[in-house]
Amino acid sequence: MTKPKRAKKMLVVEDQGETCLLLGLILSDRKFEVDYVNNLLDADEYLSKNSPSMILLDNKLPDGFGVDFISYVKKTHPKIKIIMISGFSTARDVAIENGADAFLEKPFSMDNVNDAIDRVLA
């Protein structure tokens, strides 16, 4: 008998409840095991104990900017894929330069999220 495939672990770093709820609904269809934190300090603590395969990372957080956290994550956890989320398209270039694997501009659709995940996991 084969073991059931373990769900891929994903961390959502987002401080807006509505966005977390929306992402939760989209990701539930994808069979991800999803954890949520709402600031960079909690994200860093989470990463010290867990190894998600992907992070959906908001840019504007209560304790800093996600774009500044990307290079830190890539140095300490190089295998983790990062999808940057921002309401400002101007953050795209910095996010990609810092090592983000994809960029999602708010507002985004279910298709946008799924397409970004598919590209990053391909």
LOKOL-265596 format. One record per residue: residue number from 1; residue in one letter; x, y, z of N, C-alpha, C, O in turn. Coordinates in Angstrom, 2 decimals, m for minus. Layout:
N
    n  res      nxx      nyy      nzz     caxx     cayy     cazz      cxx      cyy      czz      oxx      oyy      ozz
  NUM    A        X        Y        Z        X        Y        Z        X        Y        Z        X        Y        Z
...
//
This chain:
122
    n  res      nxx      nyy      nzz     caxx     cayy     cazz      cxx      cyy      czz      oxx      oyy      ozz
    1    M     0.84    m1.19     0.00     0.00     0.00     0.00     0.89     1.25     0.00     1.82     1.35     0.79
    2    T     0.59     2.19    m0.89     1.40     3.40    m0.95     0.91     4.42     0.07    m0.28     4.51     0.38
    3    K     1.88     5.16     0.58     1.53     6.20     1.54     0.82     7.34     0.83     1.16     7.66    m0.32
    4    P    m0.16     7.95     1.48    m0.80     9.11     0.84     0.22    10.25     0.74     1.05    10.44     1.62
    5    K     0.13    10.99    m0.36     1.06    12.10    m0.56     0.77    13.18     0.49    m0.38    13.57     0.71
    6    R     1.84    13.65     1.15     1.66    14.71     2.13     1.36    16.02     1.42     1.91    16.32     0.36
    7    A     0.49    16.78     2.03     0.15    18.08     1.47     1.38    18.98     1.55     2.15    18.93     2.51
    8    K     1.55    19.81     0.54     2.63    20.78     0.58     2.28    21.84     1.61     1.13    22.28     1.71
    9    K     3.29    22.23     2.37     3.09    23.23     3.40     3.31    24.62     2.81     4.26    24.84     2.06
   10    M     2.42    25.55     3.16     2.54    26.91     2.67     2.33    27.87     3.83     1.48    27.67     4.70
   11    L     3.14    28.93     3.83     2.99    29.98     4.83     2.46    31.23     4.14     3.00    31.66     3.12
   12    V     1.39    31.80     4.70     0.85    33.06     4.21     1.22    34.13     5.23     0.84    34.04     6.40
   13    V     1.97    35.15     4.78     2.36    36.26     5.65     1.56    37.47     5.17     1.92    38.11     4.18
   14    E     0.48    37.76     5.88    m0.49    38.78     5.44    m1.20    39.33     6.67    m1.63    38.56     7.53
   15    D    m1.31    40.65     6.77    m1.94    41.25     7.95    m3.40    41.63     7.75    m4.04    42.09     8.69
   16    Q    m3.93    41.46     6.55    m5.34    41.79     6.31    m6.18    40.52     6.33    m5.98    39.61     5.53
   17    G    m7.11    40.48     7.27    m7.95    39.29     7.45    m8.71    38.88     6.21    m8.82    37.69     5.91
   18    E    m9.24    39.86     5.46   m10.02    39.54     4.27    m9.15    38.84     3.22    m9.59    37.89     2.57
   19    T    m7.92    39.31     3.07    m7.01    38.69     2.10    m6.65    37.28     2.53    m6.58    36.37     1.70
   20    C    m6.43    37.08     3.84    m6.14    35.73     4.36    m7.31    34.79     4.09    m7.12    33.65     3.67
   21    L    m8.52    35.29     4.32    m9.71    34.48     4.09    m9.82    34.09     2.62   m10.09    32.93     2.30
   22    L    m9.62    35.06     1.74    m9.69    34.80     0.30    m8.63    33.78    m0.12    m8.93    32.83    m0.84
   23    L    m7.39    33.98     0.33    m6.32    33.03    m0.01    m6.62    31.65     0.56    m6.35    30.64    m0.09
   24    G    m7.17    31.59     1.77    m7.54    30.32     2.38    m8.54    29.56     1.54    m8.42    28.34     1.36
   25    L    m9.54    30.27     1.02   m10.55    29.63     0.18    m9.93    29.12    m1.12   m10.25    28.01    m1.56
   26    I    m9.06    29.91    m1.73    m8.41    29.49    m2.97    m7.49    28.28    m2.72    m7.51    27.31    m3.48
   27    L    m6.71    28.35    m1.65    m5.73    27.30    m1.37    m6.35    26.01    m0.87    m5.75    24.94    m1.02
   28    S    m7.54    26.08    m0.29    m8.18    24.86     0.21    m8.46    23.89    m0.94    m8.43    22.67    m0.76
   29    D    m8.73    24.43    m2.11    m8.95    23.59    m3.29    m7.66    22.94    m3.78    m7.70    21.93    m4.49
   30    R    m6.53    23.50    m3.40    m5.24    23.02    m3.88    m4.61    21.97    m2.95    m3.54    21.45    m3.26
   31    K    m5.25    21.66    m1.87    m4.75    20.65    m0.92    m3.42    21.04    m0.27    m2.58    20.18     0.00
   32    F    m3.24    22.32    m0.03    m2.07    22.78     0.71    m2.39    22.76     2.19    m3.52    22.99     2.60
   33    E    m1.37    22.49     2.98    m1.48    22.68     4.42    m1.01    24.12     4.64     0.17    24.43     4.46
   34    V    m1.95    25.00     5.04    m1.65    26.43     5.08    m1.58    26.94     6.52    m2.47    26.66     7.33
   35    D    m0.52    27.68     6.81    m0.39    28.36     8.09    m0.33    29.85     7.81     0.10    30.28     6.74
   36    Y    m0.78    30.64     8.79    m0.86    32.09     8.61    m0.12    32.80     9.74    m0.22    32.40    10.90
   37    V     0.61    33.85     9.40     1.16    34.79    10.37     0.89    36.18     9.81     0.69    36.34     8.61
   38    N     0.90    37.20    10.69     0.57    38.53    10.17     1.69    39.56    10.30     1.44    40.76    10.17
   39    N     2.91    39.10    10.55     4.04    40.03    10.55     5.35    39.27    10.30     5.38    38.04    10.32
   40    L     6.41    40.03    10.06     7.70    39.43     9.71     8.37    38.72    10.87     9.02    37.70    10.68
   41    L     8.20    39.24    12.08     8.79    38.59    13.25     8.20    37.19    13.44     8.93    36.23    13.68
   42    D     6.88    37.08    13.33     6.23    35.77    13.45     6.62    34.85    12.29     6.75    33.64    12.47
   43    A     6.81    35.43    11.10     7.24    34.63     9.95     8.63    34.04    10.19     8.88    32.88     9.90
   44    D     9.53    34.86    10.73    10.89    34.40    11.03    10.86    33.29    12.08    11.56    32.28    11.95
   45    E    10.05    33.47    13.10     9.92    32.45    14.15     9.34    31.15    13.57     9.81    30.06    13.90
   46    Y     8.33    31.28    12.72     7.72    30.12    12.07     8.77    29.35    11.26     8.83    28.12    11.32
   47    L     9.60    30.09    10.51    10.61    29.45     9.65    11.71    28.77    10.46    12.40    27.89     9.95
   48    S    11.89    29.17    11.71    12.90    28.51    12.54    12.43    27.12    12.97    13.25    26.30    13.40
   49    K    11.12    26.84    12.85    10.57    25.56    13.30     9.92    24.75    12.18     9.67    23.55    12.35
   50    N     9.65    25.37    11.04     8.92    24.72     9.96     9.61    24.96     8.62    10.38    25.91     8.46
   51    S     9.33    24.08     7.67     9.91    24.22     6.33     8.81    24.17     5.28     8.58    23.13     4.66
   52    P     8.13    25.29     5.07     7.11    25.29     4.01     7.79    25.24     2.65     8.95    25.62     2.50
   53    S     7.05    24.76     1.64     7.63    24.76     0.31     7.42    26.11    m0.37     8.09    26.44    m1.35
   54    M     6.48    26.90     0.19     6.18    28.18    m0.44     5.71    29.19     0.60     5.10    28.84     1.61
   55    I     6.01    30.47     0.32     5.51    31.57     1.14     4.77    32.53     0.22     5.30    32.96    m0.81
   56    L     3.55    32.88     0.61     2.83    33.98    m0.02     3.07    35.16     0.90     2.57    35.18     2.03
   57    L     3.81    36.15     0.44     4.33    37.21     1.29     3.80    38.57     0.88     4.06    39.05    m0.23
   58    D     3.04    39.20     1.78     2.56    40.56     1.54     3.74    41.51     1.67     4.72    41.21     2.36
   59    N     3.67    42.65     1.03     4.78    43.59     1.12     4.65    44.51     2.33     5.60    44.64     3.11
   60    K     3.49    45.15     2.50     3.35    46.14     3.57     2.80    45.45     4.82     1.62    45.11     4.89
   61    L     3.69    45.24     5.78     3.32    44.54     7.02     3.56    45.47     8.21     4.30    46.45     8.08
   62    P     2.96    45.19     9.36     3.08    46.09    10.52     4.52    46.34    10.96     4.82    47.41    11.49
   63    D     5.41    45.37    10.75     6.78    45.53    11.25     7.83    45.62    10.15     9.02    45.39    10.40
   64    G     7.40    45.94     8.93     8.37    46.11     7.86     7.81    45.76     6.50     6.60    45.60     6.33
   65    F     8.72    45.66     5.54     8.33    45.38     4.16     8.76    43.98     3.75     9.90    43.57     3.98
   66    G     7.82    43.26     3.13     8.11    41.92     2.65     9.27    41.86     1.69    10.04    40.90     1.70
   67    V     9.42    42.90     0.84    10.52    42.88    m0.14    11.88    42.78     0.56    12.82    42.20     0.02
   68    D    11.98    43.36     1.76    13.24    43.31     2.51    13.47    41.94     3.15    14.60    41.59     3.48
   69    F    12.40    41.18     3.34    12.45    39.86     3.98    12.85    38.77     2.98    13.36    37.72     3.37
   70    I    12.61    39.03     1.69    12.84    38.01     0.65    14.28    37.52     0.64    14.53    36.31     0.67
   71    S    15.24    38.45     0.58    16.64    38.03     0.47    17.09    37.27     1.72    17.90    36.35     1.62
   72    Y    16.56    37.64     2.88    16.86    36.92     4.12    16.37    35.48     4.02    17.10    34.54     4.33
   73    V    15.14    35.30     3.58    14.58    33.95     3.43    15.38    33.14     2.42    15.67    31.97     2.65
   74    K    15.75    33.75     1.30    16.48    33.05     0.26    17.88    32.63     0.74    18.40    31.59     0.32
   75    K    18.49    33.42     1.63    19.81    33.06     2.18    19.68    31.92     3.19    20.49    31.00     3.19
   76    T    18.66    32.00     4.06    18.53    31.03     5.15    17.75    29.78     4.76    17.94    28.72     5.36
   77    H    16.88    29.88     3.78    16.04    28.75     3.33    15.95    28.78     1.80    14.88    29.08     1.26
   78    P    17.03    28.49     1.11    17.07    28.68    m0.35    16.04    27.87    m1.15    15.73    28.23    m2.29
   79    K    15.52    26.79    m0.59    14.57    25.97    m1.35    13.13    26.50    m1.31    12.30    26.09    m2.12
   80    I    12.85    27.41    m0.38    11.49    27.93    m0.26    11.18    28.88    m1.41    11.95    29.79    m1.71
   81    K    10.06    28.64    m2.06     9.58    29.51    m3.14     8.79    30.66    m2.52     8.06    30.47    m1.54
   82    I     8.94    31.86    m3.09     8.25    33.03    m2.55     7.43    33.71    m3.64     7.94    34.03    m4.71
   83    I     6.15    33.92    m3.32     5.28    34.72    m4.17     4.99    36.01    m3.40     4.35    35.98    m2.35
   84    M     5.46    37.13    m3.93     5.26    38.43    m3.31     3.88    38.96    m3.69     3.47    38.85    m4.85
   85    I     3.18    39.53    m2.71     1.86    40.11    m2.94     1.94    41.59    m2.57     2.41    41.94    m1.48
   86    S     1.47    42.46    m3.47     1.47    43.88    m3.15     0.40    44.61    m3.93     0.05    44.23    m5.05
   87    G    m0.12    45.66    m3.34    m1.07    46.52    m4.03    m0.36    47.52    m4.92    m1.00    48.27    m5.66
   88    F     0.95    47.53    m4.85     1.74    48.49    m5.63     2.60    47.76    m6.65     3.49    47.00    m6.28
   89    S     2.33    47.98    m7.93     3.09    47.30    m8.97     4.55    47.71    m8.96     5.41    47.00    m9.48
   90    T     4.85    48.87    m8.35     6.23    49.34    m8.28     7.10    48.42    m7.43     8.33    48.46    m7.54
   91    A     6.49    47.60    m6.58     7.26    46.66    m5.73     7.75    45.45    m6.53     8.63    44.72    m6.08
   92    R     7.18    45.23    m7.71     7.51    44.04    m8.52     9.01    43.91    m8.78     9.60    42.87    m8.49
   93    D     9.63    44.95    m9.33    11.04    44.88    m9.71    11.93    44.59    m8.50    12.83    43.75    m8.58
   94    V    11.67    45.27    m7.40    12.48    45.06    m6.19    12.29    43.64    m5.67    13.25    42.98    m5.28
   95    A    11.05    43.17    m5.67    10.75    41.81    m5.20    11.51    40.77    m6.02    12.12    39.86    m5.47
   96    I    11.46    40.91    m7.34    12.13    39.95    m8.22    13.65    40.05    m8.06    14.34    39.04    m8.02
   97    E    14.16    41.28    m7.97    15.61    41.47    m7.76    16.06    40.82    m6.45    17.16    40.27    m6.37
   98    N    15.23    40.90    m5.43    15.58    40.33    m4.12    15.40    38.82    m4.06    15.78    38.19    m3.07
   99    G    14.82    38.21    m5.12    14.73    36.76    m5.17    13.34    36.16    m5.18    13.20    34.94    m5.15
  100    A    12.30    36.99    m5.23    10.93    36.45    m5.30    10.79    35.62    m6.57    11.33    35.97    m7.62
  101    D    10.05    34.53    m6.46     9.85    33.64    m7.61     8.68    34.09    m8.48     8.59    33.72    m9.65
  102    A     7.78    34.89    m7.90     6.63    35.41    m8.65     6.09    36.63    m7.91     6.42    36.86    m6.74
  103    F     5.26    37.41    m8.60     4.69    38.62    m8.03     3.21    38.65    m8.35     2.82    38.44    m9.50
  104    L     2.38    38.92    m7.34     0.93    39.05    m7.52     0.54    40.45    m7.11     0.82    40.89    m5.99
  105    E    m0.13    41.17    m8.01    m0.59    42.50    m7.66    m2.02    42.43    m7.15    m2.88    41.78    m7.74
  106    K    m2.27    43.12    m6.02    m3.64    43.21    m5.50    m4.38    44.27    m6.30    m3.75    45.25    m6.71
  107    P    m5.65    44.14    m6.54    m6.46    42.96    m6.23    m6.15    41.83    m7.22    m5.90    42.07    m8.40
  108    F    m6.19    40.61    m6.72    m5.91    39.47    m7.59    m7.12    38.55    m7.62    m7.99    38.60    m6.75
  109    S    m7.17    37.72    m8.65    m8.27    36.76    m8.79    m7.79    35.37    m8.41    m6.59    35.14    m8.22
  110    M    m8.72    34.47    m8.29    m8.40    33.07    m8.01    m7.46    32.53    m9.10    m6.50    31.81    m8.80
  111    D    m7.74    32.88   m10.36    m6.88    32.43   m11.46    m5.47    32.98   m11.34    m4.50    32.27   m11.59
  112    N    m5.34    34.27   m10.94    m4.00    34.86   m10.76    m3.20    34.07    m9.74    m2.03    33.77    m9.97
  113    V    m3.83    33.74    m8.61    m3.14    33.01    m7.53    m2.75    31.62    m8.02    m1.60    31.20    m7.85
  114    N    m3.68    30.91    m8.61    m3.40    29.56    m9.09    m2.32    29.54   m10.18    m1.47    28.65   m10.19
  115    D    m2.36    30.52   m11.08    m1.34    30.60   m12.14     0.04    30.83   m11.53     1.02    30.21   m11.94
  116    A     0.13    31.74   m10.55     1.41    32.03    m9.90     1.95    30.78    m9.20     3.14    30.47    m9.30
  117    I     1.08    30.06    m8.49     1.50    28.84    m7.79     1.98    27.79    m8.79     3.02    27.16    m8.59
  118    D     1.22    27.62    m9.89     1.61    26.64   m10.92     2.97    26.97   m11.52     3.79    26.08   m11.72
  119    R     3.21    28.26   m11.81     4.49    28.68   m12.40     5.64    28.40   m11.43     6.70    27.89   m11.82
  120    V     5.41    28.73   m10.17     6.49    28.59    m9.16     6.79    27.12    m8.87     7.94    26.76    m8.64
  121    L     5.77    26.28    m8.88     5.97    24.86    m8.57     6.38    24.02    m9.78     6.77    22.86    m9.64
  122    A     6.30    24.62   m10.97     6.63    23.87   m12.20     8.08    23.46   m12.26     8.51    22.83   m13.22
//
